[in-house]
Amino acid sequence: MRDPKLDAAIDTIGLFPAIQEYKVAAVLFSYRCTITCRHCMFGCRANSADADAVMTPEQCVDALAMLHDTGRLVHIAGGEVMLYWDVLVASVKLANERGVAPHFIETNCSFAADDAITRERLTILKDHGVGGIYTSCDPYHQEHVPAENYLRVQRIAIELFGEKRYYGPDSDPDRVREYEQIVRDESKLRDHVREYTLMMVGTGQQQLAQYMERFPVAKLAEGNPTCEGNFTEDGLWEIHIDVYGNIFMNCGIIIGHIDTSTPAEVLAAAPERTNRFVEALCEGGALALAKLAEAEYGFEMPADVCQACELCYLTRKHLRQFHPEIFGPAEVYA
């Protein structure tokens, strides 16, 4: 059930501060999106190979119920959730009836072509128990989604849900409009990638790693950071249930499946000890995983990388051919 304590926290400190305090748990409704962002770590795209893979309302509600049991803020994301509007409405209506409506919905705002459709959709979501709205905004989204769409959702969401129950990463209209130009200018894009560093995973590694400065892999042995803080129950920032029933985290490592466990059970069972690959990451970081893959699975160590996360991603992409049940879903590695 949705915990009233978390709603009270949102009303007191705001949506994003509450996310930071309680962390998040997400239903990944579908991997299909309205756009194909250069930085997407999940590999969501408009031309997804599994374009028709979307949760049914029952599957979505079951996932929401399980995620509420984690004590985290729960939301529905994608892909782009508004792409399957009728299914989304049926899902949140059923979720509200069962007391498991999400704390918020995440959208890239591509649907918000005018005030009328924006107000209509946000009103329907609010009326069916959705607690707030989280919008995406950065140069990669604004390459495809007009700044005015984002600003429109920002304005109407605040009007309908209240300022505390809306979050968008930028509120300066001029800056949001400037985002539209960054990806169209190679030098500006390079500068942005280097200043606001992302995890080079999924589409991000394929399209943005080229703009980063590189260094010899051997340098990772110097004070090599481990990844344990990203896998412990307290450190794991976001846990997901996707359209395939996978329980996984942002980097594309499956740590469970809803056929055999719930997210709360996975978190309670020390996710940092899920399997020997995760243990390698937690004990020795990306370099340890790469050395394991090199010794046992024929992985060819690259000469240089732009960050440890890139080495980890390249290693996992190689390992996926042997262990797709662990290194997935497929979209992340496409």
ZIPE-V111199 format. One record per helix or strand of 3 or more residues. SS is the DSSP state (H for helix, E for strand). FROM is the first residue (numbers start at 1). LEN is the number of residues. If there is no record, write none. Layout:
ss->SS from->FROM len->LEN
ss->SS from->FROM len->LEN
This chain:
ss->H from->4 len->10
ss->H from->15 len->8
ss->E from->24 len->5
ss->H from->57 len->12
ss->E from->73 len->5
ss->H from->81 len->17
ss->E from->104 len->4
ss->H from->115 len->13
ss->E from->133 len->3
ss->H from->139 len->4
ss->H from->147 len->15
ss->H from->163 len->3
ss->E from->166 len->3
ss->H from->173 len->10
ss->H from->186 len->10
ss->H from->203 len->9
ss->H from->217 len->5
ss->H from->228 len->4
ss->E from->238 len->5
ss->E from->246 len->3
ss->E from->253 len->5
ss->H from->263 len->6
ss->H from->271 len->3
ss->H from->276 len->22
ss->H from->308 len->12
ss->H from->330 len->4
